[in-house]
Amino acid sequence: MKLLVTGGAGYIGGIVATLLLEAGHEVTVLDDLSTGHRDGVPEGAAFHQAAITDAADVLDPSFDGVLHFAARSLVSESVRRPELYWRTNVCGTLALLDAMRAADVRRIVFSSTAATYGAPDTTPITEDVPPVPTNPYGASKLAVDAMLTSEAQAYDLAAVSLRYFNVAGAYADHGERHDPETHLIPNLLAVAAGERPAAQVFGTDYPTRDGTAVRDYLHVVDLADAHLRALSAATPGRHLICNLGTGTGSTVREVLAAVREVTGHEVPVEESPRRAGDPPSLVASHDRATAELGWKPRRDLTAMVADAWSYRQRHAGS
């Protein structure tokens, strides 16, 4: 298939684009490089440096589908500057859908988020849980999901949204290099590498198995595999929403233990009180993804940490 990958210069988009090429697809990447990196575009992919609102300049009827990763994704920034999230995530996606409609490209896989659910009491979270996002980032992604549902009904669009929590790990020459870095595993690895004196652990009195918060971590290759499977599962006139997760999750202390084991470094921590609004546990069910896509997570927490550490070691100082 000939596919457009928006945000394909970023961490997840670049890995998905790489695996698409390895599977024999023809790939075009659209990215404005505001957060992505030019060297993150895999060799063999055509590249257009442009905003998502310029998708009409790239799409034509020869494309078979779109994998849509381009978005702003910092929760704290979305609270401070929500207009950026409505403009990029919502208006930008609407422009993409307009371009797809004009070019008669009728298949899309959307990188959604479990932040659409907010902080439900149900664990693990299923797709039937009412979405109540607690920040503009989650709300903007939920708005896109609503757009896809209506486009599927009105224009026979084949759409799949994949909702997931925390992605980690690396693949080939692709790994996390966000600025600022807000994710737990790369921040712990920065301490192990001696770039930071200590890691912060927020909350040690949660009602969990060791007192620290539980979050669902997914290897980026497993995530990419779900996107490739979703391409085949997309059905005209239907918007399928699937959660991607382990169904169990890991505590902060378990992640810390994995980092210490993999790196061989102590990784000192500073314990702090809970942050306001942080729920004890956020874990996603993958039952629907298993039934609809034939997908299951296959790589464990240790593999995520090991791959991320290997990537960091290879790119130290770069």
N, C-alpha and C positions, 0 to 999 in steps of 0.2 A: 504494500500500500504506500501511497504518497501521503505524508503526514506533516502537518504544521505543529511544532511544539512551541507554545508561547512561554516565555520565561526559561528557555532552554539553556541559558548561560548560568543559571543558578545551580544550587546544590542538587536538589531533587530533579529538576528539569533536565540538567545536564546528564545525570545518570540514566534517566529514562530515555533520553535521546540516544545515548550510547548503546543501550540494550536494544532499542528499536533498530539501530543500524546493524547490530550483530545478528538480529533476527531476519535481516534481509530487506527491511523497509527503506524507502527513500525519505529522508528527513530534511525539513527546513526549519531553522530556529529563528524565532522573532523575539528580540530582547532589546530593551533600551539601555542595558548595562548600568542602570541606576543602583542596583544591588548585585547583579551578576558580574561575571568576569569573562572577558573575551576568550581567554584560554580555557574556559569551562565548556565552550562549544566543542563537541567532539569532532575529530577529524573525519571528514566524509559527509558532514552535514552542511547544507547551504545556510548562510547566515545573513540576516537582515537586521541591522541596528535601527530599531524604530520602536515607537510606543505602541501599546496594544490598540490604541485608537486608530492606528495606521494599518490595521490588518487588511483592509480592503485593497491596499497597494500590493499585497503579497498573494492573497488567496485568489484562486481561479478554479474553474470546474475540473481541472486535472487532479485536485486534491481529494483524497478519500476521507479525511477526517482531521480533527484537531485534538491535541492534548493540551489543556489549558492550565498552566502553572503561574502565569504572570499575575502578581498581586503584591500589595503591601501586607506585611504579616506580623508586625510588632504590636502586641496587645497594648503596652503602655503608651506607645505613640498614638495608637488609635483613640485612646482616651483623651490625650492632649490635643490631637489634631484630627478629629473625625472626618473633616472634609476631604482629607487626602484619601481616606478609605472609600468614601462614597464615590469620589471622582475616579480613582484607579480601579478598584475592585468591582464597583457596580456599573458606573458609566462606561468604563473600559470594556467590561464584558458585554454590555449591551451593544457597543460598537462592533465587537467581534462577532456577535450573533447576527447583527445587521449585515456584516461582510460575508458571513457564511451563507446567509439566506440569498444574498445577491449572486453569489458564486455557485449556488446549489450544492454546497458542501453540507451534508446532513448527518454527520456523526461527530460527537464530542465526548471526551472524558474530562471531567472537571476535578481539579484538586481542591476539594472542599475541606472541612475541618470539623472535628468534634467540638470545637468551641461554639458551634451552632447550638449545642445543647445547654450551654451554661454550666451549672453545677447541680445536676440532678442527684437525688438520693439513691436512685437505682444503680446497682452494680451487679454484673457488667451492664453497660448502657447498650440498649438495642435501638434499632431505627424507629421503634414505636414510641419512644420517649418523646414527649412534647418538647420542641426546641424553644429554649428561653435564653438566648445569648445574653451575657452580662457585660459585654463591651462592644464597641463599634466594629472591631475586626470580625467577631463572630456574627454580628448582625449583617455585615456586608456580605459575608459568604452565604448566609441564609437567604439573603435577597437574591443572590445569583441562583441558588437552588430553586427558588420560586420562579425565576425567569425561565429556567430550563424546563420546569414542569409545564408552564404555559406554552412554551415554544414546541414542546413535544406534542401537546394536544392540538395546537393550532396548525402546525406546519410539518407534522410527521417527523420531527427531529428524533434521532436516536441518541439518547443522552444517558450518561452514567456519572454520578457524583460519588466520590470516595472520601469518606470522613475518617480522619485519623488524628491521633494525639502527637506523640513525640517520636520523631524520626532520628535515627542515629546510624553510625557505621560509615563505611566508605566503599567505593568500588573503583578498581583500576586507578586512574589518576584523578579521581573526583572525591572530594570530601568537604566537610563543613569549613567555611571560612567567612562567617558572618561578621559584620561590624555595625553595631555592637553585637557581641555574642551573648545570647540569653539562655542557651540550652545547657542543661546540667552536665551531660557527659563531656562535651568539649571544654567546659569550664573546669571540671575536675582534672581533665588531662593537662590543662594549662598549669595547674598546681603541681601535678606530677612532673611536668617538664621544667619546673623551677621558674616559671614566668609569673607566678602569683604566690604569695606567702601561705595562703590558706584558703580553703573553700568554706562557704557559708551554708549552714544547714538551718533552714527556717522551720522551727516547730519540731519538738521531740516528744510531744504529749498527745499526739493524735490517737484515736481509737483504732490503731492498726497493729499488725503483728510485731512491730518493733518501735512503735511510737512516732515514726516518720511517715510523711505522706506517700501514698502509692500513686504511681503514674504508669501509663501504658507506653512501653518503648517498642519500636518496630524498626527492624533493620531496613535500611534504604533499598536494598536489593529486593527484599520481600515486597516492599511498597511498589517498586517499579514493576515487579512481576504482576501485581494486581492491576496496574494500569494497562499492561499489555493484554491481560485476559479480558479486561473491560472493553477493549476495542472490539473483540470478537463477540462479546455478550450484548453489546448495544443493539437495541431493537427499535426500528422506526415507530414513532408514536408513543414511546415509553420513556419515562425518566426513572431510571433505577438508582436508588440511593443505598450504598453499602458502607457500613462501618468496617474499619480495618483495625484489628487489635489482637492482643494475645488472650484476652478473657481473664487474665490474672493480674498482670502488672508487676512492678517491682517497687520496693520502698527505696527511699533515698539512701538508707544505710546499705541496702543490697547493691545498689549501683556503686556506692563508694567502695564496698568490698571487692566488686569485680574490677574496678579501676586499680585498686591496690594489688590485686592478684596479677593482672595483666602487665602492669608497668613495673612491679617490684619496688614501688616507692610508697612511703608511708601515707602521703597526702593528708596533712594536718587539716583539721576543720575548726571552725568557730560556730558554736551553736547560738542561735538567736530565737526570739519568740516567733510564733506563727505570724505570717503576713495576713493582713485583713483580706477576707474573701477567698483564701485558699482552702478548698475542700479537702477532706481527709483522703478521698480515693476517687480517681477518674480512670476507669477501665472500660474498654470497648469490647462488645461481643463481635465475633466474626462469623456467626452462624449463617447469616444471610449471604455473606461473601463466599462462604464455603459452598452453599447450595446453588447460588446463581453463577459464580465465577469458577468454581472448583479450586478456590484459593484457601491456603492456610499459611500462617507464619511458620517458617522453617529454621530460622537462625535465632539463637538465643542471645541473652544479654552479654555473655562473655564474648561471643562472636562480634557483636556490635562494637564493644569496647576495643577488642583486639584489632579490628579493621580500622577503626578511627585512630587508634594509637599508631598503627603502622603507617597510615597516611600522614599523620603529624610528623613522625620521625623522618619520613622521606622528604618532607617539605620544610624541615626546620630551617629557619632563617630566610625562607623565600618570601 
